[in-house]
Amino acid sequence: MNSQNYMMLKQSFPNSVDYVPHFAFNDNLLSEFQGMEYAPFKVPCIFGYVFISSPNFNRAKIDFVLISRKDCRRPGRRFVTRGLDREGNAANFVETEHLFVQYDTQ
């Protein structure tokens, strides 16, 4: 596949191209569609949270974004699944990103 076809498929089906399988809870189901790698019905399900806030700091337009997603390799309840497995995957691991977006006010 050449890069032009790849970019066209990525624009058409953004959910089925370049997702991280560690965070897709239905990755096993999606792997059954090996022949149809770029299809609109292949949607990875991610257990996550997004929070967006717009605080006021000296009249500057700023957005605060909090994005969290849970790793699906060792899910479970907090007091039942604990510690690390043999591959080093932590139980109930959550990746969190904080973003501050500042807009020009001119």
HELIX and SHEET records of a PDB file:
HELIX    1   1 SER A    3  SER A   12  1                                  10    
HELIX    2   2 PRO A   21  PHE A   23  5                                   3    
HELIX    3   3 ASP A   27  LEU A   30  1                                   4    
HELIX    4   4 SER A   31  PHE A   33  5                                   3    
SHEET    1   A 3 GLY A  48  SER A  53  0                                        
SHEET    2   A 3 ALA A  60  LYS A  70 -1                                        
SHEET    3   A 3 ASN A  56  PHE A  57 -1                                        
SHEET    1   B 3 GLY A  48  SER A  53  0                                        
SHEET    2   B 3 ALA A  60  LYS A  70 -1                                        
SHEET    3   B 3 VAL A  94  GLN A 102 -1                                        
END                                                                             
